[in-house]
């Protein structure tokens, strides 16, 4: 085996997310800014990892659908995976390579369209597979070549947040071992080419080891019949502390038992981790026990994971006077629990960042800045290339952020300009009487 790529080399990449970008001072706000250099760094690493470990890494569009960068991504990855018809169509139009699709349930009209162009289709139950069995056979007889898989539930996960736990109690995602046994007894497995599981979320190789053990314990009697296995997403491959040596050991031991099966990974976050930003501007500053800065972005509309996970993103103030050695000074996060201490509320330069929407809870977080904030100050939220832009909404008529590519520190291009049309068009048609 070739020498494994070292994820610690990504540390320099990840600290560069705070480096001075002259373009940030010029871009109209709010804007998602996608750094092509950092994206390329991640992709090169993933390409090397896949080649070294002899696996296929495909791109999960659910976390990142900024398709103007798909030509770049497709140079490094084997294909893409979709969560339904529309993502699959986007891959067909914009992303060369294998197209995989999985949904907990399909409509007949979706299946008819998907079977015309996908390469892999995954079903969430034996009943769904059997419901479309005749359509599958008709497509194959007509000359379409594609493979069929079943998603299973390994019934083990270390994901802490129930909202993002695919293998949690009562999960609808994947077939449990008992239901799989019943399905095989009733329908057999002829026509099934592979198995898929997904039980990770932003996790390291040690979590994969435990999930894979559970998967083997529950489904080992079926693995030999399969041509391929998909280990799903949630693998934080491009994190600097990723346990790449442990991953290699896990795969080596697995292949001793199952040497013939092609192994797929379908990370989402690992593709664009630490490669994007959300640039915003301070609109007003008010006081209510603490300073409150109202900015032209929104947790609810532009970064909903801040409320759903929840988490508080890193943020930097664009003021070169307060930079050190070419890097912006990062604001310090102050959690809500700390605000119960009256002395903390009196902390110098402490601000709660909130949106211009009417939702009382549309708050991004509390931060201590290097100096007092001023109206028109620019703030940059980090790690905003994943999930944020695919979850945007226009609640309250909130404008969507512009989509911007950063081609170099001082060279950017606006790929999509937000407009009133974004809000109006998703609510109906002017032609409806």
Secondary structure, 3 states (H helix, E strand, C coil): CCCCCCHHHHHHHHHHHHECCHHHHCCCCCEEEEEHHHHHHHHHHHHHHHHHHCCEEEEEHHHCCCHHHHHHHHCCCCEEEECCHHHHHHHHHHCCCEEEEECCCCCHHHHHHHCCCCCEEEECCHHHHHHCHHHHHHHHHCCCCCEEEEEECCCCCCCCCHHHCCCCCCCCCCECHHHHHHHHHHHCCCCCCEEECCCCCCECHHHHHHHHHHHHHHHHHHHCCCCEEECCCCECCCCCCCCHHHHHHHHHHHHHHCCCCEEEECCCHHHHCCCEEEEEEEEEEEECCCEEEEECCCHHHHCCHHHHCCCCCCEEECCHHHCECCECCECEECCHHHHHCHHHHCCCCEEEEEECCCCCCCEEEEEECCCCCCCCCEEEEECCCCCCHHHCCCHHHCCCCEEEEEEECCEEEEEECCCHHHHHHCCCCCCCC
